[in-house]
């Protein structure tokens, strides 16, 4: 069963089999662009789409067959990035002055990648004009808040029922420089957001699929992983960054030759991981 929110904020894929304490979040795969946003943007749609973790929700759509809950954003991350603190606002983007207490300046904001992004990549600005300050609360209330309310509710309910919950944050990345090249980067905030046994098991499963893996470099985990990963409260969060070249045609932004293979491997990842969770249920509960 899939529920689409009225504001096109998110969709939830509920378990189609016996539920397990596993939640999969895909916050950057949204493909909905509000018409007023497209009218304001200085970049064409095709360029804006390059900022998506394109088709990640489709790669993971079989996860509910194994008892996992799948939450994915419907809106584009170039409209609102839910993998940021809602206060990560760049005041220079807006016509009216914003009180300093209403925003926080981070390296992401300075680089143009706040909750309302200024850029889709270095040097590619989304807007040619300043925005109305009202856009901040509009986008937070329509997109950021509903997504995080849904994620918090799902995690809390599952944690209460099972005693713990595991959150997989699914993202895609560009091909890394040769010296650091790999297929997938696992980020657990250097061991702070997830029990080591869980991170190790996910890495082992992926390696059995012949993927090359790096840990925490160059991606240790974004806002959602940092915010929700609380092993001391039995909420484990780990981020997976999959190289887009494995499944995406970079020129057309359509599924590439490796799409079906990658989707099958992600299906097998969830299948193997759900089996491990079932076997290790009691030991995970006491991590």
Number of C-alpha atoms within 10 A of each C-alpha: 8 11 10 13 13 9 11 17 22 24 20 21 21 19 21 15 12 10 17 22 24 29 25 27 25 24 28 27 25 26 18 15 18 12 9 8 12 15 10 14 18 16 17 11 11 10 14 24 20 15 18 23 24 23 23 23 25 13 20 23 19 22 27 25 18 22 21 26 25 26 24 25 27 24 26 25 28 26 23 22 24 25 22 20 18 21 18 22 27 23 18 12 19 17 13 13 10 14 8 9 7 11 15 15 14 16 10 15 20 13 15 23 24 27 26 25 24 24 19 20 16 10 9 14 16 22 16 12 12 12 15 11 15 11 12 17 13 11 17 20 13 16 24 25 16 19 24 16 10 16 22 12 12 18 21 15 14 20 18 12 12 15 18 23 26 26 26 18 23 23 24 24 18 13 16 12 8 7 6 10 14 16 20 25 26 26 28 27 20 14 16 18 26 27 22 14 12 20 20 12 15 19 21 14 17 20 13 10 14 11 16 14 18 18 19 17 12 13 17 21 26 17 12 21 24 20 14 18 25 16 19 13 13 21 22 27 32 30 30 22 23 24 19 25 17 18 24 19 15 13 8 9 16 13 16 16 13 14 20 13 13 18 18 13 19 19 20 18 20 23 18 16 18 21 14 14 19 12 11 11 17 12 10 19 12 11 16
